[in-house]
């Protein structure tokens, strides 16, 4: 049994796509699109390599996540696990072997503002105030990022600078089958090795399978679920644009300002009992969605 990844993502040449066409074809209707060659429209496309970062920023102390840490399963956002020199981290992710460490949503631009000259917010989603925040994502071969959608419910343009990446993408309409953990924005299910007996709802969800090559930008509309796997050591940059509908905007604000803090407090008070309660509710909701679908 396999995931149903039969949806087809649109593909455009970034240099040939006008702002008007992007808005009309993808932003307004909220459809994903793979933008070929997006990074190459700015200096970073050719300039930013692993070796360049090691030479220019290798001594910087950076915060790192380790996928082997079990605590990550309990919360949507957690603090990084440890810090290390950037150069040492780059040595780890460039080895031709599986890795568990990654840099997630890291603001390297803050540590080195000069990076903005090499890769600023692409014009397609260049809209204040989010256009000044570029977050970087780095990982080694086999490192994955669990299935989730972004906490602020923003539109995201993720550009692959180096390395290749596999992305599984699901529209918000499929949320009912994806085992969303209550009060969180991530899934209980592990897509690296899907357990269809434990999570039968996965076989009802229809999604996209997208392979990002160096230079490719992927536009992920507001609320889209994504599961990312580094096929080799790589670097990507994400810029965001707030949801353009009032409902989408309020969803992001209410989660960040209310739901997420509440969940953190309950985690501290009840510990694993709180997660077990959410897990039970999550599985129950998907079971009900399956029944409704089969009865229709």
N, C-alpha and C positions, 0 to 999 in steps of 0.2 A: 504494500500500500504506500502511495506517495502523496505529497501535498499537491493540491490542484493549483498549478501555477500557469493556467491557460490564458490569463489576460495578457494583452499585448500593449506594451508601452510605446508611445510615439517616440520617434527619433528625428532630430533636426540637426542641421549643421549650424552651430552657434553663430558663425560669421554671417550666415545668410538670413537669419531670423530677425525680423524687425521687432521693435518694442510693441508696436500695435498688434502684430500677429501673435506675439507671445501672450499679450493681455487677453485677446479675444479667443484664442484657441486653448489656452492652458490656465492662466491665472483666474479669469472670471468663472469658467466652468469647472475649475478645480480638477484638472486632469494632469497626471504626471507626464514628464517628457525628459528624454535623455538628450542633452545638448552636447554634441560631439565637438571637440576642440575648444571648449570654453576657456580652459586654463591658458591656452596658447595665445589668447587675445591680449594677455598681459605678460610682463617680464617673467613672472614666477613660473610660467609654463616650461621655460627652458632653463631658468636660473636655479630653481629650487630642487636640489637633489639631496640625497642623504649625506653625501660627502660635503656639500656646501654647508649644510646645517652643522655638521660636525666641526668644520673648520671655523665657522663664524660664531657659533653659539654653543659649542660643545661643553663649555664650563658652566653654563647656566644650571641652576637647581630647578628641577621640574617635578611636579606631582604626578604620581603614577597609580593606576588601578591594577589590581591583580585578580584575574577571573577565578583563581583558585580559592579566593576568600569567600566562604559560605555566607557571610553576613549580607552580601549584596542582594540576595534573593528576597530579603525582608522589606526593602524600601525602594522607592522610586529613585531617590537621590541620596548618596552617602558621601562622606568625605573620602578623599584619596587614601590609599593604604600606606604609602611611604613616598619619600622624595629621594631623588638621585640625580647625578650629573646627566645632562641631556646627551652628551656624547656616549656615556655608558649605555643609556637606554637605546640609542640608535644602533649600537653594536649588537645588542640583543635582538632587535627586530629585523636585522638584516641577515641573520643566520638562516640557512636553508633547513630549518627545523621548526616544529610547532612552538609557539610562544603563548604565555598566558598574561603578559603585561601589555598595557595599552595606555595611551593618553586620551582622555575622553573629555570633550567640550573644554579644551584648554585654551586660555587666552594668551597665547604666545606673543600676540601683537602688543600686549601690555608690557611685556618684558623687553620687547624690541620693536618700538613704534616704526622703525624704518621698514618693516615688513609691509606696511600699508602701501608703500610706493611700488612694491612688486606685485601685490595682489589686493586690490580694494574690492569693495562690494560690486559684483557684476550689475550692469545697468538694468537687467531684467527685473531685479527686486530691490533696486537702490531706492529706498524710501525711509526717511527719518522716522523714529530715532534709531532703528535697529541697524542701519547701514554702517554704523561705526564699530559694530561688534563682530569680529571674525573669530570663530572658534575652530581650533585645530584638533584633528583626530589622527592618531598614529597607532599602528599595531603591527605585530609580526605575523608570519605565516600561520594560518589556522586560528588566529585570535578572532573571537566573535563578540558581537554586542547583542544582548538579548532582545527579543521582540518587544517593541514599545512604540508609543507615539510621544511627541514632545510635550513637556509639562505646560508650556505657555500656549500651546495650540497654534503656533506660528506656521507660516509657509516656510519651507527650508530649501535652499539651493546648496547642495553638497557637491563640491568640485574635487575630483581626484587629481592630485598633483603628480604623484608617482605611485607605482605598484598597481595591482589589479584587485578588484573587490567584487564580491557577489552580494547582491541585495535582494531580499524577498520583501515585497511591498504589498500591503493590503489596504483597500479603501476603508473609510470609517464605517461603511455599511456592513462590513464583515465583523465588526467588533463583537457582536453577540456570540460568535463562534470561537473567539480567540482567547478566552479565559483571562479576561482583564481582571486583575486583582483589585478588589474594592478599595477606594481611596488612593489608588495608585494609577500609573499610566503604563505599566508593563504587564506582560503575560505570564501566567503561571507555567505555561507549556514551554518546553525546550525544543527549538526547531533544529538544533544540531543533530539530534537523534530522536525524531518525533515518536512518542508513544501513543499510538492511536487507540489502544485499549483503555489507557488511563484518560486520554483526552480525545474522545471520539469526535468532538466538535470540529477538530482541525480538518477532517475530511469533507466538511461542508463549506469551508471558507475558500473563496476564489481569489487568487492573488497574482502578482507579477514576479517573474524572475529576471533580474537585470544584472548584467556584467559591466562594471565600470572600468574602462581602461584609462591609462594616464591621459589627462587633458579633458576627460568627460565631466560634465556637470549634470547632476540629476535634480530636477525640480520635484519636490515632494509637497503636495498641497497640505493645507491645514488638517491636522487630525489623522493623517495617513500613518499606519503602522509600518515599521521597518525592522528588519533583522539583517545585520551586516556581518559578513565574514571576509577577513583579509586572506586572499589567496597567495599573497606574498607580502613582505614588509612594505608598508605604504604610508603615504601622507595625504590627507584631505583637509579641506577647509569648508566650513559651513557659514553662510550668512543667512539671516532670517528677515522675514517681513511679517508683521502682525497680521492676524486673520482680518480679512477685509469686510466681514459681515459683523453686525453688532452681536449676534448670538455667538459667533465663533470667538470674538474678542472677549466677551464676558465669561465664556467657558474657561479660557486661559487665565484670566484674572482671578476668577473665583477659586480655581484649583491652586494657583500659586499662593494666593493670599489667605485662603481658608482651609481647603481640603488637605493640602500638604502639611501645614503646621499641625493640624489636628491629628493626622496620622502619626507624625513624629512623637507627639505627646503620648498617644495611646501605645506606641511601641515601647516607650520608656516605662509606662505604667504596667502594662500587661506582658511585655516581652513576646515570647513565641506564642503565647495563648492568643494574642491579638491576631497574629498572622494565621494561626490555625483556624480561627473564626472566619477570617476573610477568605481563606482557601476553601472552606466548606461552602460559603455563600457563592463564590466564584463558580465552582463546579455545578452547584444547583442551578444557577442562572443559565449556564450553557445547556444543561440537560433540558430545561424548559424550552429553550430556543429550538433545540433539535425536535422536540415533540411538536411544537407549533409548525415547524417546517414540514415535517413528515405528514402532518394532518391536513396541510393546505392542498 
